[in-house]
Amino acid sequence: CASAASASHDTSAKPKKGDPDEVVCEKQEVLGSRLASKRVCMTRAQWAEQRRAARDMVDKSQLGSCARQAGC
């Protein structure tokens, strides 16, 4: 099948699904507005780093508040 062979060559030019250098854009709501949104574009690696940093901040905040309270 010649079409299958040509299709395999076409896919090599496209970025792989998990490619950390692929740029991905997301719409994000603007705080304070129900209607406004902005488009944010970053690489997959940058999105992953942002999610990790946000998760770390939440974990730190939750652990810090428990340590200040008696009986946690």
N, CA, C and O atoms as a Tripos MOL2 file, in Angstrom:
@<TRIPOS>MOLECULE
protein
  288   287    72     0     0
PROTEIN
NO_CHARGES

@<TRIPOS>ATOM
      1 N           0.8320   -1.1810    0.0000 N.3       1 CYS1
      2 CA          0.0000    0.0000    0.0000 C.3       1 CYS1
      3 C           0.8810    1.2510    0.0000 C.2       1 CYS1
      4 O           1.5620    1.5380    0.9840 O.2       1 CYS1
      5 N           0.8630    1.9670   -1.0750 N.am      2 ALA2
      6 CA          1.6740    3.1770   -1.2010 C.3       2 ALA2
      7 C           1.1410    4.2920   -0.3230 C.2       2 ALA2
      8 O           1.9130    5.1170    0.1650 O.2       2 ALA2
      9 N          -0.1750    4.3310   -0.1130 N.am      3 SER3
     10 CA         -0.7430    5.4090    0.7040 C.3       3 SER3
     11 C          -0.3270    5.2660    2.1640 C.2       3 SER3
     12 O          -0.1210    6.2720    2.8430 O.2       3 SER3
     13 N          -0.2000    4.0540    2.6510 N.am      4 ALA4
     14 CA          0.2350    3.8390    4.0280 C.3       4 ALA4
     15 C           1.6890    4.2680    4.2080 C.2       4 ALA4
     16 O           2.0510    4.8180    5.2480 O.2       4 ALA4
     17 N           2.5080    4.0210    3.2140 N.am      5 ALA5
     18 CA          3.9100    4.4110    3.2960 C.3       5 ALA5
     19 C           4.0490    5.9310    3.2800 C.2       5 ALA5
     20 O           4.8580    6.4870    4.0220 O.2       5 ALA5
     21 N           3.2670    6.6030    2.4420 N.am      6 SER6
     22 CA          3.3490    8.0600    2.3940 C.3       6 SER6
     23 C           2.7910    8.6870    3.6650 C.2       6 SER6
     24 O           3.2660    9.7360    4.0980 O.2       6 SER6
     25 N           1.7940    8.0580    4.2600 N.am      7 ALA7
     26 CA          1.2270    8.5770    5.5080 C.3       7 ALA7
     27 C           2.2440    8.4960    6.6330 C.2       7 ALA7
     28 O           2.2910    9.3880    7.4800 O.2       7 ALA7
     29 N           3.0560    7.4500    6.6640 N.am      8 SER8
     30 CA          4.0500    7.3270    7.7200 C.3       8 SER8
     31 C           5.1270    8.4030    7.5750 C.2       8 SER8
     32 O           5.6830    8.8530    8.5770 O.2       8 SER8
     33 N           5.4280    8.8160    6.3560 N.am      9 HIS9
     34 CA          6.4020    9.8830    6.1500 C.3       9 HIS9
     35 C           5.8340   11.2310    6.5700 C.2       9 HIS9
     36 O           6.5770   12.0730    7.0760 O.2       9 HIS9
     37 N           4.5330   11.4600    6.3760 N.am     10 ASP10
     38 CA          3.8990   12.7210    6.7490 C.3      10 ASP10
     39 C           3.8730   12.8980    8.2610 C.2      10 ASP10
     40 O           4.0470   14.0170    8.7450 O.2      10 ASP10
     41 N           3.6630   11.8350    9.0140 N.am     11 THR11
     42 CA          3.5680   11.9500   10.4600 C.3      11 THR11
     43 C           4.9090   12.2830   11.0970 C.2      11 THR11
     44 O           4.9390   12.8220   12.2030 O.2      11 THR11
     45 N           6.0130   11.9770   10.4320 N.am     12 SER12
     46 CA          7.3180   12.2790   11.0110 C.3      12 SER12
     47 C           7.5720   13.7820   11.0400 C.2      12 SER12
     48 O           8.3670   14.2430   11.8590 O.2      12 SER12
     49 N           6.9280   14.5570   10.1790 N.am     13 ALA13
     50 CA          7.1130   16.0000   10.1520 C.3      13 ALA13
     51 C           6.3080   16.6860   11.2640 C.2      13 ALA13
     52 O           6.6740   17.7760   11.7020 O.2      13 ALA13
     53 N           5.2260   16.0650   11.7210 N.am     14 LYS14
     54 CA          4.3940   16.6360   12.7720 C.3      14 LYS14
     55 C           5.0360   16.3860   14.1350 C.2      14 LYS14
     56 O           5.6920   15.3640   14.3360 O.2      14 LYS14
     57 N           4.8470   17.3270   15.0770 N.am     15 PRO15
     58 CA          5.3730   17.0630   16.4230 C.3      15 PRO15
     59 C           4.6330   15.9010   17.0720 C.2      15 PRO15
     60 O           3.4420   15.6960   16.8390 O.2      15 PRO15
     61 N           5.3520   15.1530   17.8830 N.am     16 LYS16
     62 CA          4.7380   14.0240   18.5790 C.3      16 LYS16
     63 C           3.7690   14.5400   19.6250 C.2      16 LYS16
     64 O           3.8840   15.6830   20.0680 O.2      16 LYS16
     65 N           2.8190   13.7160   20.0240 N.am     17 LYS17
     66 CA          1.7760   14.1480   20.9560 C.3      17 LYS17
     67 C           2.3660   14.6580   22.2730 C.2      17 LYS17
     68 O           1.8500   15.6240   22.8360 O.2      17 LYS17
     69 N           3.4050   14.0490   22.7640 N.am     18 GLY18
     70 CA          3.9920   14.4440   24.0280 C.3      18 GLY18
     71 C           5.2320   15.3170   23.8770 C.2      18 GLY18
     72 O           6.0020   15.4470   24.8290 O.2      18 GLY18
     73 N           5.4440   15.9120   22.7240 N.am     19 ASP19
     74 CA          6.6350   16.7160   22.4690 C.3      19 ASP19
     75 C           6.6670   17.9290   23.4020 C.2      19 ASP19
     76 O           5.7740   18.7730   23.3320 O.2      19 ASP19
     77 N           7.6760   18.0370   24.2760 N.am     20 PRO20
     78 CA          7.7200   19.1400   25.2360 C.3      20 PRO20
     79 C           7.9460   20.4970   24.5920 C.2      20 PRO20
     80 O           7.6940   21.5180   25.2320 O.2      20 PRO20
     81 N           8.4140   20.5460   23.3460 N.am     21 ASP21
     82 CA          8.6610   21.8140   22.6640 C.3      21 ASP21
     83 C           7.4740   22.2860   21.8320 C.2      21 ASP21
     84 O           7.5230   23.3700   21.2490 O.2      21 ASP21
     85 N           6.4100   21.4900   21.7690 N.am     22 GLU22
     86 CA          5.2340   21.8830   21.0090 C.3      22 GLU22
     87 C           4.5090   23.0160   21.7390 C.2      22 GLU22
     88 O           4.3100   22.9540   22.9520 O.2      22 GLU22
     89 N           4.1190   24.0460   20.9920 N.am     23 VAL23
     90 CA          3.4110   25.1790   21.5800 C.3      23 VAL23
     91 C           1.9180   24.8550   21.6260 C.2      23 VAL23
     92 O           1.3240   24.4440   20.6280 O.2      23 VAL23
     93 N           1.3260   25.0500   22.8050 N.am     24 VAL24
     94 CA         -0.0930   24.7820   23.0160 C.3      24 VAL24
     95 C          -0.7270   26.0700   23.5300 C.2      24 VAL24
     96 O          -0.1840   26.7130   24.4280 O.2      24 VAL24
     97 N          -1.8650   26.4480   22.9690 N.am     25 CYS25
     98 CA         -2.5660   27.6610   23.3850 C.3      25 CYS25
     99 C          -3.8430   27.2850   24.1180 C.2      25 CYS25
    100 O          -4.5260   26.3290   23.7530 O.2      25 CYS25
    101 N          -4.1530   28.0480   25.1530 N.am     26 GLU26
    102 CA         -5.3710   27.8410   25.9340 C.3      26 GLU26
    103 C          -6.0560   29.1820   26.1390 C.2      26 GLU26
    104 O          -5.3970   30.2150   26.2540 O.2      26 GLU26
    105 N          -7.3830   29.1590   26.1830 N.am     27 LYS27
    106 CA         -8.1350   30.3510   26.5500 C.3      27 LYS27
    107 C          -8.2510   30.3800   28.0620 C.2      27 LYS27
    108 O          -8.5940   29.3730   28.6830 O.2      27 LYS27
    109 N          -7.9680   31.5270   28.6540 N.am     28 GLN28
    110 CA         -8.0770   31.6740   30.0980 C.3      28 GLN28
    111 C          -8.9850   32.8540   30.3940 C.2      28 GLN28
    112 O          -8.8910   33.9010   29.7530 O.2      28 GLN28
    113 N          -9.8650   32.6760   31.3710 N.am     29 GLU29
    114 CA        -10.7660   33.7470   31.7560 C.3      29 GLU29
    115 C          -9.9880   34.8330   32.4810 C.2      29 GLU29
    116 O          -9.0720   34.5470   33.2520 O.2      29 GLU29
    117 N         -10.3650   36.0840   32.2250 N.am     30 VAL30
    118 CA         -9.7510   37.2140   32.9030 C.3      30 VAL30
    119 C         -10.4630   37.3870   34.2340 C.2      30 VAL30
    120 O         -11.6900   37.4690   34.2820 O.2      30 VAL30
    121 N          -9.6840   37.4420   35.3270 N.am     31 LEU31
    122 CA        -10.2800   37.6100   36.6460 C.3      31 LEU31
    123 C         -11.0340   38.9300   36.7160 C.2      31 LEU31
    124 O         -10.5470   39.9570   36.2440 O.2      31 LEU31
    125 N         -12.2140   38.8990   37.3020 N.am     32 GLY32
    126 CA        -13.0210   40.0980   37.4430 C.3      32 GLY32
    127 C         -13.9690   40.3350   36.2850 C.2      32 GLY32
    128 O         -14.6970   41.3270   36.2790 O.2      32 GLY32
    129 N         -13.9740   39.4580   35.3180 N.am     33 SER33
    130 CA        -14.8580   39.6190   34.1740 C.3      33 SER33
    131 C         -15.4550   38.2660   33.8030 C.2      33 SER33
    132 O         -14.7600   37.2520   33.7460 O.2      33 SER33
    133 N         -16.7490   38.2830   33.5550 N.am     34 ARG34
    134 CA        -17.4030   37.0260   33.1590 C.3      34 ARG34
    135 C         -17.2750   36.7840   31.6650 C.2      34 ARG34
    136 O         -17.4300   35.6540   31.2020 O.2      34 ARG34
    137 N         -16.9950   37.8330   30.9110 N.am     35 LEU35
    138 CA        -17.0100   37.7150   29.4570 C.3      35 LEU35
    139 C         -15.6200   37.7110   28.8270 C.2      35 LEU35
    140 O         -15.4090   37.0660   27.8000 O.2      35 LEU35
    141 N         -14.6960   38.4070   29.4180 N.am     36 ALA36
    142 CA        -13.3700   38.5380   28.7980 C.3      36 ALA36
    143 C         -12.5400   37.2720   28.9840 C.2      36 ALA36
    144 O         -12.6030   36.6090   30.0190 O.2      36 ALA36
    145 N         -11.7760   36.9630   27.9730 N.am     37 SER37
    146 CA        -10.8240   35.8640   28.0630 C.3      37 SER37
    147 C          -9.5940   36.2470   27.2550 C.2      37 SER37
    148 O          -9.6540   37.1060   26.3750 O.2      37 SER37
    149 N          -8.4880   35.6020   27.5650 N.am     38 LYS38
    150 CA         -7.2630   35.8550   26.8170 C.3      38 LYS38
    151 C          -6.6810   34.5250   26.3870 C.2      38 LYS38
    152 O          -6.9350   33.4920   27.0070 O.2      38 LYS38
    153 N          -5.9060   34.5590   25.3300 N.am     39 ARG39
    154 CA         -5.2860   33.3550   24.8020 C.3      39 ARG39
    155 C          -3.8330   33.3320   25.2540 C.2      39 ARG39
    156 O          -3.0780   34.2710   25.0010 O.2      39 ARG39
    157 N          -3.4510   32.2530   25.9230 N.am     40 VAL40
    158 CA         -2.0960   32.1020   26.4390 C.3      40 VAL40
    159 C          -1.4430   30.9300   25.7250 C.2      40 VAL40
    160 O          -1.9940   29.8300   25.6840 O.2      40 VAL40
    161 N          -0.2680   31.1730   25.1670 N.am     41 CYS41
    162 CA          0.4550   30.1330   24.4380 C.3      41 CYS41
    163 C           1.8040   29.8820   25.1180 C.2      41 CYS41
    164 O           2.5740   30.8110   25.3620 O.2      41 CYS41
    165 N           2.0710   28.6160   25.4150 N.am     42 MET42
    166 CA          3.3510   28.1880   25.9890 C.3      42 MET42
    167 C           3.6580   26.7980   25.4600 C.2      42 MET42
    168 O           2.7960   26.1290   24.8900 O.2      42 MET42
    169 N           4.9060   26.3730   25.6570 N.am     43 THR43
    170 CA          5.2510   25.0060   25.2730 C.3      43 THR43
    171 C           4.6660   24.0430   26.2980 C.2      43 THR43
    172 O           4.3030   24.4450   27.4040 O.2      43 THR43
    173 N           4.5800   22.7800   25.9250 N.am     44 ARG44
    174 CA          4.0640   21.7690   26.8580 C.3      44 ARG44
    175 C           4.9130   21.7290   28.1320 C.2      44 ARG44
    176 O           4.3800   21.5510   29.2280 O.2      44 ARG44
    177 N           6.2260   21.8940   27.9890 N.am     45 ALA45
    178 CA          7.1120   21.8840   29.1540 C.3      45 ALA45
    179 C           6.7980   23.0640   30.0760 C.2      45 ALA45
    180 O           6.8100   22.9100   31.2980 O.2      45 ALA45
    181 N           6.5190   24.2330   29.5080 N.am     46 GLN46
    182 CA          6.1880   25.4040   30.3200 C.3      46 GLN46
    183 C           4.8510   25.2220   31.0330 C.2      46 GLN46
    184 O           4.7110   25.6020   32.1950 O.2      46 GLN46
    185 N           3.8590   24.6400   30.3370 N.am     47 TRP47
    186 CA          2.5620   24.3660   30.9790 C.3      47 TRP47
    187 C           2.7560   23.4040   32.1460 C.2      47 TRP47
    188 O           2.1820   23.6040   33.2170 O.2      47 TRP47
    189 N           3.5590   22.3670   31.9480 N.am     48 ALA48
    190 CA          3.8000   21.3820   33.0040 C.3      48 ALA48
    191 C           4.4830   22.0330   34.2020 C.2      48 ALA48
    192 O           4.1280   21.7430   35.3440 O.2      48 ALA48
    193 N           5.4460   22.8990   33.9620 N.am     49 GLU49
    194 CA          6.1450   23.5980   35.0440 C.3      49 GLU49
    195 C           5.1890   24.5190   35.8010 C.2      49 GLU49
    196 O           5.2570   24.6160   37.0260 O.2      49 GLU49
    197 N           4.3020   25.1930   35.0740 N.am     50 GLN50
    198 CA          3.3320   26.0700   35.7190 C.3      50 GLN50
    199 C           2.3720   25.2670   36.6060 C.2      50 GLN50
    200 O           2.0560   25.6860   37.7190 O.2      50 GLN50
    201 N           1.9120   24.1200   36.1110 N.am     51 ARG51
    202 CA          1.0210   23.2670   36.9190 C.3      51 ARG51
    203 C           1.7400   22.7530   38.1610 C.2      51 ARG51
    204 O           1.1560   22.7100   39.2440 O.2      51 ARG51
    205 N           3.0160   22.3590   38.0090 N.am     52 ARG52
    206 CA          3.7870   21.8680   39.1480 C.3      52 ARG52
    207 C           3.9820   22.9590   40.1940 C.2      52 ARG52
    208 O           3.8520   22.6980   41.3900 O.2      52 ARG52
    209 N           4.2880   24.1650   39.7610 N.am     53 ALA53
    210 CA          4.4980   25.2790   40.6880 C.3      53 ALA53
    211 C           3.2020   25.6170   41.4310 C.2      53 ALA53
    212 O           3.2300   25.8990   42.6290 O.2      53 ALA53
    213 N           2.0800   25.5900   40.7300 N.am     54 ALA54
    214 CA          0.7860   25.8700   41.3700 C.3      54 ALA54
    215 C           0.4520   24.7900   42.3980 C.2      54 ALA54
    216 O          -0.0430   25.0900   43.4840 O.2      54 ALA54
    217 N           0.7240   23.5410   42.0510 N.am     55 ARG55
    218 CA          0.4580   22.4250   42.9630 C.3      55 ARG55
    219 C           1.3430   22.5280   44.2040 C.2      55 ARG55
    220 O           0.8850   22.2860   45.3210 O.2      55 ARG55
    221 N           2.6160   22.8900   44.0020 N.am     56 ASP56
    222 CA          3.5320   23.0630   45.1390 C.3      56 ASP56
    223 C           3.0610   24.1780   46.0540 C.2      56 ASP56
    224 O           3.1390   24.0480   47.2760 O.2      56 ASP56
    225 N           2.5690   25.2770   45.4800 N.am     57 MET57
    226 CA          2.1020   26.4070   46.2710 C.3      57 MET57
    227 C           0.8830   26.0070   47.1170 C.2      57 MET57
    228 O           0.7830   26.3870   48.2830 O.2      57 MET57
    229 N          -0.0270   25.2520   46.5330 N.am     58 VAL58
    230 CA         -1.2010   24.7910   47.2750 C.3      58 VAL58
    231 C          -0.7780   23.8490   48.3990 C.2      58 VAL58
    232 O          -1.2560   23.9750   49.5270 O.2      58 VAL58
    233 N           0.1080   22.9140   48.1030 N.am     59 ASP59
    234 CA          0.5870   21.9780   49.1290 C.3      59 ASP59
    235 C           1.2600   22.7180   50.2810 C.2      59 ASP59
    236 O           1.0220   22.4120   51.4490 O.2      59 ASP59
    237 N           2.1000   23.6910   49.9460 N.am     60 LYS60
    238 CA          2.7960   24.4660   50.9650 C.3      60 LYS60
    239 C           1.8010   25.2380   51.8270 C.2      60 LYS60
    240 O           1.9330   25.2920   53.0490 O.2      60 LYS60
    241 N           0.8230   25.8230   51.1870 N.am     61 SER61
    242 CA         -0.1820   26.6030   51.9010 C.3      61 SER61
    243 C          -0.9980   25.7150   52.8370 C.2      61 SER61
    244 O          -1.2790   26.1040   53.9710 O.2      61 SER61
    245 N          -1.3760   24.5420   52.3790 N.am     62 GLN62
    246 CA         -2.1750   23.6430   53.2090 C.3      62 GLN62
    247 C          -1.3560   23.0900   54.3690 C.2      62 GLN62
    248 O          -1.8650   22.9950   55.4860 O.2      62 GLN62
    249 N          -0.1300   22.7330   54.1330 N.am     63 LEU63
    250 CA          0.7090   22.2020   55.2040 C.3      63 LEU63
    251 C           1.0690   23.2860   56.2140 C.2      63 LEU63
    252 O           1.1280   23.0180   57.4150 O.2      63 LEU63
    253 N           1.3080   24.4990   55.7430 N.am     64 GLY64
    254 CA          1.6560   25.6000   56.6200 C.3      64 GLY64
    255 C           0.5140   25.9870   57.5450 C.2      64 GLY64
    256 O           0.7490   26.3040   58.7110 O.2      64 GLY64
    257 N          -0.7150   25.9660   57.0510 N.am     65 SER65
    258 CA         -1.8550   26.3540   57.8990 C.3      65 SER65
    259 C          -2.1360   25.2840   58.9330 C.2      65 SER65
    260 O          -2.5810   25.6070   60.0340 O.2      65 SER65
    261 N          -1.8950   24.0380   58.6250 N.am     66 CYS66
    262 CA         -2.1260   22.9550   59.5850 C.3      66 CYS66
    263 C          -1.1020   22.9970   60.7140 C.2      66 CYS66
    264 O          -1.4220   22.7020   61.8650 O.2      66 CYS66
    265 N           0.1160   23.3630   60.3780 N.am     67 ALA67
    266 CA          1.1730   23.4080   61.3980 C.3      67 ALA67
    267 C           0.9200   24.5160   62.3940 C.2      67 ALA67
    268 O           1.3250   24.4040   63.5510 O.2      67 ALA67
    269 N           0.2550   25.5930   61.9740 N.am     68 ARG68
    270 CA         -0.0220   26.7060   62.8910 C.3      68 ARG68
    271 C          -1.1790   26.3800   63.8360 C.2      68 ARG68
    272 O          -1.2600   26.9430   64.9280 O.2      68 ARG68
    273 N          -2.0620   25.4900   63.4320 N.am     69 GLN69
    274 CA         -3.2350   25.1570   64.2480 C.3      69 GLN69
    275 C          -2.9090   23.9740   65.1550 C.2      69 GLN69
    276 O          -2.1730   23.0640   64.7740 O.2      69 GLN69
    277 N          -3.4610   24.0060   66.3400 N.am     70 ALA70
    278 CA         -3.2580   22.8920   67.2790 C.3      70 ALA70
    279 C          -4.2420   21.7830   66.9370 C.2      70 ALA70
    280 O          -5.3980   22.0570   66.6150 O.2      70 ALA70
    281 N          -3.7990   20.5530   67.0030 N.am     71 GLY71
    282 CA         -4.6780   19.4160   66.8110 C.3      71 GLY71
    283 C          -4.8860   18.9820   65.3860 C.2      71 GLY71
    284 O          -5.8650   18.2870   65.1150 O.2      71 GLY71
    285 N          -4.0440   19.3390   64.4750 N.am     72 CYS72
    286 CA         -4.1990   18.9100   63.0770 C.3      72 CYS72
    287 C          -3.8040   17.4560   62.9350 C.2      72 CYS72
    288 O          -3.8640   16.9060   61.8350 O.2      72 CYS72
@<TRIPOS>BOND
     1     1     2 1
     2     2     3 1
     3     3     4 2
     4     3     5 am
     5     5     6 1
     6     6     7 1
     7     7     8 2
     8     7     9 am
     9     9    10 1
    10    10    11 1
    11    11    12 2
    12    11    13 am
    13    13    14 1
    14    14    15 1
    15    15    16 2
    16    15    17 am
    17    17    18 1
    18    18    19 1
    19    19    20 2
    20    19    21 am
    21    21    22 1
    22    22    23 1
    23    23    24 2
    24    23    25 am
    25    25    26 1
    26    26    27 1
    27    27    28 2
    28    27    29 am
    29    29    30 1
    30    30    31 1
    31    31    32 2
    32    31    33 am
    33    33    34 1
    34    34    35 1
    35    35    36 2
    36    35    37 am
    37    37    38 1
    38    38    39 1
    39    39    40 2
    40    39    41 am
    41    41    42 1
    42    42    43 1
    43    43    44 2
    44    43    45 am
    45    45    46 1
    46    46    47 1
    47    47    48 2
    48    47    49 am
    49    49    50 1
    50    50    51 1
    51    51    52 2
    52    51    53 am
    53    53    54 1
    54    54    55 1
    55    55    56 2
    56    55    57 am
    57    57    58 1
    58    58    59 1
    59    59    60 2
    60    59    61 am
    61    61    62 1
    62    62    63 1
    63    63    64 2
    64    63    65 am
    65    65    66 1
    66    66    67 1
    67    67    68 2
    68    67    69 am
    69    69    70 1
    70    70    71 1
    71    71    72 2
    72    71    73 am
    73    73    74 1
    74    74    75 1
    75    75    76 2
    76    75    77 am
    77    77    78 1
    78    78    79 1
    79    79    80 2
    80    79    81 am
    81    81    82 1
    82    82    83 1
    83    83    84 2
    84    83    85 am
    85    85    86 1
    86    86    87 1
    87    87    88 2
    88    87    89 am
    89    89    90 1
    90    90    91 1
    91    91    92 2
    92    91    93 am
    93    93    94 1
    94    94    95 1
    95    95    96 2
    96    95    97 am
    97    97    98 1
    98    98    99 1
    99    99   100 2
   100    99   101 am
   101   101   102 1
   102   102   103 1
   103   103   104 2
   104   103   105 am
   105   105   106 1
   106   106   107 1
   107   107   108 2
   108   107   109 am
   109   109   110 1
   110   110   111 1
   111   111   112 2
   112   111   113 am
   113   113   114 1
   114   114   115 1
   115   115   116 2
   116   115   117 am
   117   117   118 1
   118   118   119 1
   119   119   120 2
   120   119   121 am
   121   121   122 1
   122   122   123 1
   123   123   124 2
   124   123   125 am
   125   125   126 1
   126   126   127 1
   127   127   128 2
   128   127   129 am
   129   129   130 1
   130   130   131 1
   131   131   132 2
   132   131   133 am
   133   133   134 1
   134   134   135 1
   135   135   136 2
   136   135   137 am
   137   137   138 1
   138   138   139 1
   139   139   140 2
   140   139   141 am
   141   141   142 1
   142   142   143 1
   143   143   144 2
   144   143   145 am
   145   145   146 1
   146   146   147 1
   147   147   148 2
   148   147   149 am
   149   149   150 1
   150   150   151 1
   151   151   152 2
   152   151   153 am
   153   153   154 1
   154   154   155 1
   155   155   156 2
   156   155   157 am
   157   157   158 1
   158   158   159 1
   159   159   160 2
   160   159   161 am
   161   161   162 1
   162   162   163 1
   163   163   164 2
   164   163   165 am
   165   165   166 1
   166   166   167 1
   167   167   168 2
   168   167   169 am
   169   169   170 1
   170   170   171 1
   171   171   172 2
   172   171   173 am
   173   173   174 1
   174   174   175 1
   175   175   176 2
   176   175   177 am
   177   177   178 1
   178   178   179 1
   179   179   180 2
   180   179   181 am
   181   181   182 1
   182   182   183 1
   183   183   184 2
   184   183   185 am
   185   185   186 1
   186   186   187 1
   187   187   188 2
   188   187   189 am
   189   189   190 1
   190   190   191 1
   191   191   192 2
   192   191   193 am
   193   193   194 1
   194   194   195 1
   195   195   196 2
   196   195   197 am
   197   197   198 1
   198   198   199 1
   199   199   200 2
   200   199   201 am
   201   201   202 1
   202   202   203 1
   203   203   204 2
   204   203   205 am
   205   205   206 1
   206   206   207 1
   207   207   208 2
   208   207   209 am
   209   209   210 1
   210   210   211 1
   211   211   212 2
   212   211   213 am
   213   213   214 1
   214   214   215 1
   215   215   216 2
   216   215   217 am
   217   217   218 1
   218   218   219 1
   219   219   220 2
   220   219   221 am
   221   221   222 1
   222   222   223 1
   223   223   224 2
   224   223   225 am
   225   225   226 1
   226   226   227 1
   227   227   228 2
   228   227   229 am
   229   229   230 1
   230   230   231 1
   231   231   232 2
   232   231   233 am
   233   233   234 1
   234   234   235 1
   235   235   236 2
   236   235   237 am
   237   237   238 1
   238   238   239 1
   239   239   240 2
   240   239   241 am
   241   241   242 1
   242   242   243 1
   243   243   244 2
   244   243   245 am
   245   245   246 1
   246   246   247 1
   247   247   248 2
   248   247   249 am
   249   249   250 1
   250   250   251 1
   251   251   252 2
   252   251   253 am
   253   253   254 1
   254   254   255 1
   255   255   256 2
   256   255   257 am
   257   257   258 1
   258   258   259 1
   259   259   260 2
   260   259   261 am
   261   261   262 1
   262   262   263 1
   263   263   264 2
   264   263   265 am
   265   265   266 1
   266   266   267 1
   267   267   268 2
   268   267   269 am
   269   269   270 1
   270   270   271 1
   271   271   272 2
   272   271   273 am
   273   273   274 1
   274   274   275 1
   275   275   276 2
   276   275   277 am
   277   277   278 1
   278   278   279 1
   279   279   280 2
   280   279   281 am
   281   281   282 1
   282   282   283 1
   283   283   284 2
   284   283   285 am
   285   285   286 1
   286   286   287 1
   287   287   288 2
@<TRIPOS>SUBSTRUCTURE
     1 CYS1         2 RESIDUE 1 A CYS
     2 ALA2         6 RESIDUE 1 A ALA
     3 SER3        10 RESIDUE 1 A SER
     4 ALA4        14 RESIDUE 1 A ALA
     5 ALA5        18 RESIDUE 1 A ALA
     6 SER6        22 RESIDUE 1 A SER
     7 ALA7        26 RESIDUE 1 A ALA
     8 SER8        30 RESIDUE 1 A SER
     9 HIS9        34 RESIDUE 1 A HIS
    10 ASP10       38 RESIDUE 1 A ASP
    11 THR11       42 RESIDUE 1 A THR
    12 SER12       46 RESIDUE 1 A SER
    13 ALA13       50 RESIDUE 1 A ALA
    14 LYS14       54 RESIDUE 1 A LYS
    15 PRO15       58 RESIDUE 1 A PRO
    16 LYS16       62 RESIDUE 1 A LYS
    17 LYS17       66 RESIDUE 1 A LYS
    18 GLY18       70 RESIDUE 1 A GLY
    19 ASP19       74 RESIDUE 1 A ASP
    20 PRO20       78 RESIDUE 1 A PRO
    21 ASP21       82 RESIDUE 1 A ASP
    22 GLU22       86 RESIDUE 1 A GLU
    23 VAL23       90 RESIDUE 1 A VAL
    24 VAL24       94 RESIDUE 1 A VAL
    25 CYS25       98 RESIDUE 1 A CYS
    26 GLU26      102 RESIDUE 1 A GLU
    27 LYS27      106 RESIDUE 1 A LYS
    28 GLN28      110 RESIDUE 1 A GLN
    29 GLU29      114 RESIDUE 1 A GLU
    30 VAL30      118 RESIDUE 1 A VAL
    31 LEU31      122 RESIDUE 1 A LEU
    32 GLY32      126 RESIDUE 1 A GLY
    33 SER33      130 RESIDUE 1 A SER
    34 ARG34      134 RESIDUE 1 A ARG
    35 LEU35      138 RESIDUE 1 A LEU
    36 ALA36      142 RESIDUE 1 A ALA
    37 SER37      146 RESIDUE 1 A SER
    38 LYS38      150 RESIDUE 1 A LYS
    39 ARG39      154 RESIDUE 1 A ARG
    40 VAL40      158 RESIDUE 1 A VAL
    41 CYS41      162 RESIDUE 1 A CYS
    42 MET42      166 RESIDUE 1 A MET
    43 THR43      170 RESIDUE 1 A THR
    44 ARG44      174 RESIDUE 1 A ARG
    45 ALA45      178 RESIDUE 1 A ALA
    46 GLN46      182 RESIDUE 1 A GLN
    47 TRP47      186 RESIDUE 1 A TRP
    48 ALA48      190 RESIDUE 1 A ALA
    49 GLU49      194 RESIDUE 1 A GLU
    50 GLN50      198 RESIDUE 1 A GLN
    51 ARG51      202 RESIDUE 1 A ARG
    52 ARG52      206 RESIDUE 1 A ARG
    53 ALA53      210 RESIDUE 1 A ALA
    54 ALA54      214 RESIDUE 1 A ALA
    55 ARG55      218 RESIDUE 1 A ARG
    56 ASP56      222 RESIDUE 1 A ASP
    57 MET57      226 RESIDUE 1 A MET
    58 VAL58      230 RESIDUE 1 A VAL
    59 ASP59      234 RESIDUE 1 A ASP
    60 LYS60      238 RESIDUE 1 A LYS
    61 SER61      242 RESIDUE 1 A SER
    62 GLN62      246 RESIDUE 1 A GLN
    63 LEU63      250 RESIDUE 1 A LEU
    64 GLY64      254 RESIDUE 1 A GLY
    65 SER65      258 RESIDUE 1 A SER
    66 CYS66      262 RESIDUE 1 A CYS
    67 ALA67      266 RESIDUE 1 A ALA
    68 ARG68      270 RESIDUE 1 A ARG
    69 GLN69      274 RESIDUE 1 A GLN
    70 ALA70      278 RESIDUE 1 A ALA
    71 GLY71      282 RESIDUE 1 A GLY
    72 CYS72      286 RESIDUE 1 A CYS
